[in-house]
């Protein structure tokens, strides 16, 4: 750890490996999750879903279902009292299918009955007549195919250039990379319990990432004002982006309002795959040109992301992928373009990394291809091109905060390679043959934007109170497992000197905290809690000053003790007996702006990460064992060493899953593996040894210099595992997940390497970014790239 | 439990109802229950929905994630299994120990539970009861497991949050603690 800047604090404060406050209940099996919810008189809600990826609904007859004993409600789109459409960014998705279904699994009707079996029977008794339509399942065809939605087939097209994209060094390398569809696969399927409230409104306890977004969208469909829609967080069993969109929330509320009874919906694992948003599968074409010492001269890139049937966050994700194609490297000349498009495949949206793992997989493969072409060391070429503070991004934003790219690479290089015997590839059976196992070592570095971007307001609010040393912290920040409850407690201990802290279960009685996503909640809600604690502390110290006839400016809190000019006065717990001090504080990051805006940057902050993977590959069977992944990450400051390590290790293993085994397989619009038997997530046998080191360069403007840490480990793990497998096999492997047959049969095209006459950048070309409204090219041409570049 | 019409006694430890349900005895966490359930109900459904025992969790309901792991003695001496895969009626007359049966003296945490907290092996926690159950059985049969032995004992349990590193550390810590306490 370079200059480990861990703040000193009260016991259990910032910098300590404080245990989770919800931990004891979790290890006892007593913590209540959404799936554990129950209520007197509760009905069970079940969803009828479309079996077709694209069909016209000719008729829906609910007569038989409604007539069944024990059935209390059968709702279709005609029973939606408010707006029939919802969505995180564009309101293009029907609450229940409205004449057309656009993906297999789209909700058509919802049923509430006395028990699950009755509800399922009733759902089967709903008679739906479909006219099956041709399904648009190839995203390359989305631009030219007939629209499958009135809003068209393009969620967003992004195109810009900077400097002189036609500048050339001595070599160009180009290739087309493919990334499969990854499922968040949180282990607790979606669940929630809605109840009608006496004021004619509705209350729902639900496992979600974003309470106020749910509240807003429930309000649209029910026609209720926000004050009559109360959302509170139920225990969440993992999220990873997959709970950012509304799934069952609105359905449960509509059923509760229709029946006057509490209604619980809990998805099966199969429904979970069908209902929530996956990571965008994509195709990325990249062409890098470099000079003889490996310095990047220009980069051209095009991206096509399959957004599936409804928008979700597709218009936002595409910009992350396109703008971060440059990687953590200085790129002065480039042209970048991308589309997120609508198809009849499953809808894609947020998943940890939010478009950036796709970019990182492609740009890191390119860096290795450049190094190989120029006979350079893969670490040296990354150091040569590493971004530095003060550099300007291709998208025009200046890196004006610490940009420790070189530092994370150097920090990683200091970690020794593993020695000793490693576990053989082949799972728990270790079925690999010793004679065909090859070791490979790969390197990767990444950049990840932190917090919301492009003008989406990133804010949070905290209410804090203190009485006799006991603090209460209330925010709407969803605890999904990441440990915000621990961070909130640590802040209250450090700032207030609180001896006990109660972190209230989040709800919509406090202002929005935004989503638990984008690596943002320590920065947003943590900072709101910090500010509210400062305000409470100042009120308490003001009272103490008046009681003791002291100047409040001389009073401080340290280690749970109130001090006057550094001299202990007494414990915080007894400083103002019986008095309660309260404060509510809001935090909002400085505004961000859309791509190309002259007003300022697109992103709040960035995090950087370097990793080195060591793998053993049975080159005949195509089996991979990841022996070790070493990581060095830019983390601002270490808030809680144990929780930080949990984010690094968990993120790396999720990224490794995308690199080697995880893929939602979609055939003709149908998910063929919607279960944990055929959708493989890493087991304890697959998990590598992980060595985690940090660069701690405090983030300006953030308390203690903290910054988001949750996504970069995943982003880097995808390219680093692929690089190591390439090193072991000598194969190009331009697609993830890398499947055994890719290795055993050598599937995948190698980069095209072209030697070029150097052509310096035209100095008259604008530094950029210059945003193009019109498509510069068409996504369908990407597979045919490979023509010699430039003059 | 509801009364059963036409009770039959030719079902092992139970009686068969005309509606396809079966009634049988089941001891869960030391408490004897008489359970009436449909033939096709899993032990997990009986535990969670009929008996209100919520420690075992529903992660996949097809035996891949281990969130529902319990220790069950179905006349075979007892071992950890996925409650979602066991038809409840086949557990007739058996005993089941869920996470609620695991703990230290006087309501304290067990050494395994304590180690899971200390090492940061818990994030969202939906898998935790299953891991603690499986790890507890491992250490009872093998007090000094190697890393491959830990992996072999726990590969039926999935965790999506931790990447498993802290879970392995917790099992190793619990094993050390236990050896230290008994040496």
Interface residues (C-beta under 8 A of the other chain):
Chain A: X17 X19 X20 X22 X23 X24 X26 X27 X28 X29 X30 X31 X32 X33 X35 X36 X185 X186 X187 X188 X189 X235 X236 X237 X238 X239 X240 X266 X268 X269 X423 X428 X480 X481 X482 X483 X642 X643 X645 X646 X649 X650 X651 X652 X653 X654 X675 X676 X677 X681 X682 X683 X684 X685 X687 X689 X690
Chain B: X54 X55 X56 X57 X58 X59 X60 X61 X62 X64 X65 X67 X98 X99 X100 X103 X109 X113 X116 X117 X118 X119 X120 X122 X123 X124 X125 X126 X127 X128 X129 X132 X148 X150 X151 X152 X154 X155 X157 X158 X159 X160 X161 X162 X163 X164 X165 X166 X167 X168
